[in-house]
Amino acid sequence: MVSKGFAWECECGNIEYGSYPPEECSQCAAVDSFIKVPEDEIAEREEENVLAKRPLEEEDD
């Protein structure tokens, strides 16, 4: 497994990776809004982030 650095989560839910938190969020443009995600929560947060971005499936009646 290749290390991506630390995982940083914005208040909007966007997750970025690196040694330091991004200054600005690429999704919502918030400044200094990132917090470090604990290693034991990274997989769960990534899954939540992916599921939140999925389009809603429409049911045919």
Summary of the structure (lengths in Angstrom):
residues: 61
radius of gyration: 13.8
end to end distance: 44.7
largest distance: 49.4
contacts: 121
relative contact order: 0.22
helix: 25%
strand: 23%
